[in-house]
């Protein structure tokens, strides 16, 4: 393989990696902190999402994961309304 071919492969790989990083960072338009209260415990988590609803759902799921053990409790927790929601558009 020639030196020029190797350089083109490396440059192509770097361009591809740059595109992946750029597009990944561009998808997170909202940052939300959600506090969940379940069975006497409270947990707050922050998440990023391409929509406000996605960020809220992810943060709520993460907070419930800290508060619960088992699938039944987890499902019950995620169906309760959040104690508080704070969102910012990035």
N, C-alpha and C positions, 0 to 999 in steps of 0.2 A: 504494500500500500504506500502510495507516495505521501510526501510531507503535506502537500496541498490538500489531499483527501482527508488526512487526519485533522487538519485545521478546520476544514469545512464541517466535519462531523462534530468537533468540539463546539464550534460556533452554533451549529444547529441545535445541539443539546442545550446550550446555555439560553438560547432564544426560547426554546420550548419550556424550560424550567421557569424563565422569567414570565412567560405568558401564564403559566399555571399559578404562580404566586400572585400575579397581578389580578387575575380573574377571581381567585379565591378571596382576596382581600376586598374586592369590589362588591361581593355578594352580601356582606354583613353591613346592612344599612341602619340597623337599629340595635341599640344596646339597652337591655331591660334588667332591672333588679326586681325580683319577686320574692316576697316573704310569705311563707305558708305556715299556717298554724294547724296542727293535727294532734289530737289526743294529749293536749297539755304542753306540747313542745312547739317551738318556733324555729324555723331555719330560713335564711335568706340566701339566694344565689343569683348570680349575674350571668346572662347569656347574650350572644349575638345572633341575629337572624336577618334574612333578607326582607322579612315583613315584621311588623310589630307583633302580630299574633304568633308567629313562629318563635320569636325571641322570648315572649312571655311563656309560651308552652314549654320551651326547653328549660328555662329558668325554674318554672314550677316543677317540672319533672325532676330536675336535679335537687331541688329543695326537699321534695317528697322522698327521694331516695335516701336522704340523710335521716329523715324522720321515721321511716317505716322499715319493717322487715317482713318480707313475704309479698306475694302478688296481690292478695286481697286487700291488705292495708295500703299498698301502693296505689291501687286503682281507686280506693275510697279517698285517699289524700288528694290525688290529682283531680277528682271531681268536686272537691270543696273549693269555694271561692278564695282567691288569695287574700291575705291580710293586708298587703300593700303592693302596689306596682309603681315603679318609677322607670320611665323610658326616655331615651334621648335618641334623636336621629343623628347619625354620624356624618 
